[in-house]
Amino acid sequence: MNISIITASFPVDALTYEEVEQLAAAAQQADGKDYSTPLHLYAAQQSDMQGFYVLAYDDDADKLVAVAAALDDVGFHTFDWSLVVDPLYRNIGVGTAMVDAMQQALAMRQSAGDLAVVVEGASFGRALVEKNGYTYSFSEATFEAVPMLCETNAVTLRPYADDEAALIELYADAFGDTADESQQLIDYNLQREGTTIWLAESNGQLVGTVTTTVLNNERWITAFATKRELRGQGFGRAILQHVKHDAALASNDVVLLDVETENVKALAVYEKAGFTKTAQLDYFAK
């Protein structure tokens, strides 16, 4: 058996996308796990996404047998990556070769850091990354809600307009980001296609912020925060309801967000706003 490994940067061509999609479907049928999100299928054909695939082909069968997907989703030059191997090609060294190829590809791109991502309960993937020196760090759950028309009088959402100082203060308070990290995030989201930074106000007072990105008609929520002194007053739920309302007006299919599973307070806010957990990804670091 002769295995060839190549790298393809995003956006990938239609044939490569189809091959990855088919491999993800075959692995899902065997494992009972949805690999489409960790393989970044939603981003693979987007020209503004900083990501790439490492692809392994069985030359004799002319078949894609493994894929590793890496994405810098926040513009910090750090990559989250995941790996799927065809069930018929596991435990014969293909996975280890793919991890090595991914490390080489990250080094060539001068990555500032990386996290290996494993679908919750995917025993093969977890064993593989742990075998290669990665240890468990944290988990993120994906929550989703149905877009619907909601009462939106509690808060007003307006697009970012030279609100740099206020946002940096909010990000520092909510996420512990430095001023430089916050500025990077603001700059990245301002130039990202389909992305809007929103400032949430009530009676003319800034109460929070949320960023939304529409990809494949799905509305993703990121960088969601409320001012510390105003928490517990319902502003977080009101912001989420507003996003669901806007998604309904735009005929988006679904509203989605990721949250660390240890953030119990945030989980409660999302559940009260009508979001339900649909998946979980486990992150591993060296």
N, C-alpha and C positions, 0 to 999 in steps of 0.2 A: 504494500500500500504506500503510495506516494502522496504526502500532504504538502500543499503549498500555502503559505501564509502571506497575505498582502494587506495593505492599509488603504482605506478610502475616506477622504474628508467629506463632511457635509457641505452642500447637499449632494447626496448620492444619486446615481442614475436610476431610472425606473426598473431596470432588470435587477440591480443589486437590492433595491428596496423590496421587490417581490420575493427574491431569494431569502432575505432576512425574515420577511413576514411569514413565509412558508415554514422556515425552520422554527420560528417562535410558535407557530400553530402545532407543529409536530411534537415539540417539547411540552406544550401545554396539554396535549392529548395524553402523553405518557405520564406526566407529573401531576396533572390537575392544578397547575399554576399558570397565571396569566403573566407572560413575560414581555408584553408589548410596551409597558411603561419603562421598565429598567433598560430595555433595548432602545429606548428613545425613538420609537417609530414615529411619534408625533412630531419630532424635530428633524428627522433624517433628510427630509427634502426641503427644509427651510434654509434659504440662503443666508439669513442673519444669525444662524446658530453655530456656535463654536464647538464642533464635535467631530467625531470620526468613528469609523468601524475598523476593527481588525478582523479579517475574514480568513477562514481556513477551508480549503477545498481538497476533496479527494480527487486527484487528477485522473485516476483510473475510472472512477464512476462519474466524473464531471459533475460534482455535487458539492454544495455548500454544507459543511458538517459542523462548523462552529463559528460563532460570532461573539466578539467582545465590543461593547458600545461605550464610548466615553463622551461626556458632555460637560462643558464649562457653562453652567446655566445662569451664573450671576456675574460673569465678567471679571472674576478675581484671578483668573488663570489657574484655578484649581478644578480638578476633574472628578466627577463621580462616574464610576464605570462598573459594568456588569458583564457577565459571561454566560452564554448558553451553548451547550454541546449536544449535538444529536444523540439521543439515547443509545443508538447502536455504536457510537464511537467513544463512549465513556470508559474510563479506567484503562486506557491503553496509551496514555501519555499526551493525548491531544490537548486536554485542559491545561496541563502544566506548560506545554509549549505556547499556548495562547496567553497565559499569564506573563510568561517571559516576553512575548512579543508586545503585549500591552505596556509593560514596564519600559521597553525600548522606545516605543512610540511616545510615551509620556516624557521620557528624557529628551527625545529629539525636539519636542515642543516646549522644552524648558518649563515643565509644569511646576507650579509653586507648591503643589500637594495633591494628594488623591485619596479617595475613599472607595473601597470595593463595596458594591451593593448586591444584596442577596434577597430574593423574595422570601417572605416569612414561610418557614416550613420546608424550604427547598434544600434538603439534606445534602445533595451532591454539590451544590454551589457553595454552601457553608464549609463543608469539609475541604473543598479545593482551596478557598482563599485562606483558611486557617493553616492548611498544609504549607502555604507559601508565605507565611509570616505575618498575616493579618489577624488582628484580635477585635472582638466585638466592641463597638463604641456607643451606638445609640440606634433607635428605631424611629421611623416616621410612618404615620398612618395617613392614608388618603381618605378624605371625606368628600362626599358629594351631596348636592341638593338639586331639586328640580326648580328651574326658573319659574317664578310666579309673580304676579302683580301683588305688591304689598303696600302697606301704609308707610310712607316715607317722610312724614312731617317732622319726625324727631330730629333728623339731621339732614344737612344739605351736603352733597358731594360736588366739589368743583375741581377741575383739572389743575395740576401744578402750574404756578405762575410766579417764578422767582421766589419760591418759599424755602430756599436752601437752608437758612439758619434754623427755621422752625422744624424742618424735617430732620436735620442733623441732631437737634436736641431730642426729638421724639425717638429716633433710632437708637441713640445712646441710652436713653432711659429704658426702652423696651427690650433691646437686643444686646446692649453692652458694646455696640460698635464704636470704634474710634471715629473721629471726624473724617480722616482719610478714607476709611472703609465706607462710611456713609456717603461721602462724595462720589466714590467709585460706583456705588449702587445706584445713586441718583442719575449719574451720567449714563450708566449702562441702560437703565430703564427708559430714559428720555429718548435714546436713539433706537431702541428695540421696536421693531415693527409690531403693530397690534397691541402695544402696551401703553397704559395710561396710569400716571401717578395721581391719586385723588387725595384732596384735603377734605376732611369731614368737619363741618362746623355746625354749631347750634347757637342760635341767637347771636350770630356774628363772632362767636368764640371758637377757636380751634379745639376740637375734642379728640381727633385721631387722624389716621391715614390708612389708606389701603391702595395697593397696586393691582391692576387687573391686566391680564394678557389673554387675548382671544387667539386660540390655535385650533384649526380644524373645527371651528364653530363651538368649541368648548371654552368657557370663560374660567380662567385660573386666577385664584387669589393668592397674592404674596405680600410680604412686607406690611402685614396688617397689625396695627397697634392703636391703643388709646392712651391718652395722657394718664399718668399714674394717679394723680389726685382726683381724677374723674371716674376711675374704674368702679364697677359695682353699681353704676347708675343707669345701665341699660344702653349706653352708647355703642358698645361693641356689637351687641345684637342688632341695633338699629342700622349700623353700617353694613352688616351682612345682609340684612333684609333689603337694603337699598341696592346692593349688588345683585341680589336675586331678581329684584324688580327690573333693573336695567337689562339683565340678561333676558328676561321675558320680552321686554320691548324690542330687543334686538333679535329675537327668535333663536337664541343660543340653545344648544341641546342640553347642556348641563353646566352647573357651577361646581368647581373643584378646588380643593386646597390640601396642602400637606402640613402636618403638625407633628412635633416630637411627642412620642407617647408618654413621656414623663411630665409633660406640661398639662397637669390635671385640670387646672383652672381654664385653660384655653379649650380643652376637650369639652368641658361643661358648657362653655359659651357656644361652641359650634353645635352641640347637640340641641341646646335650647332654641337655636336659630333654624332647626330643621335639617341639619346635616347628619348623614349616617356614614359610618366607616365601611369602606369597600375593599381596602387592601392595606398591606403593611410591607415596608421595605426595611431590612436591617443593614446597618452601615458598619464597615470594618476598616480599621486604620492600622498603619504600621508604626 
